[in-house]
């Protein structure tokens, strides 16, 4: 979000519209891969499509990208907690505390991680909605103007980066073959609905940040 605000300024809502349609294209690719050879994982599909040396390279790049996104997300979460709540606590200790539930979930099957993720989704949605409701009294719609104040290049960079970070991790779920998923005929519907809900949540967060802080103050914060 800070990068989007820095690049798009108050045109960030136009950038979000572009991001939504870029994301639909990414989802279309995801669904095509999901339906292709439903009894195989993403790594087996790559082996089928590419020659051996190319497939190994593609798998390596895929694993590295997913790992790096996870690492950056984990690092930013740790620094956020450290800077906002536990300023006197070393980052190593915070990271260790965060790793504990991850290690716990890895000791069990995928259902445990799925249930934990579901609980986190509802907690996150509750926090976003409640925070925005409490901020209504501080919102100034003049802070959202002008709607168009940046060129297409900046908007595209903002949109592309948001879509990339937002949607690339979903491809990691292709490690699970389609046929191994219960009621897999509804999976694409669930993924699309989740995409729309999370996109609306991100839009609501940006709306609250801009309307309360304004663009100049928003871009000063690492975690606005």
Secondary structure, DSSP 8 states (H G I E B T S, - for coil): -HHHHHHHGGGHHHHHHHHHHHHHHHHHHHHHHHHTTTTS-HHHHHHHHS-HHHHHHHHHHHHHHHHHHHHHHHHHHHHHHHHHT-TTS-HHHHHHHHHHHHHHHHTS-HHHHHHHHHHHHHHHHHHHHHHHHHTGGG--GGGG--S--S-HHHHHHHHHHHHHHHHGGGGGGGGS-GGGSTTGGGHHHHHHHHHHHHHHHHHHHHHHHHHHHHHHHHTT-TT-
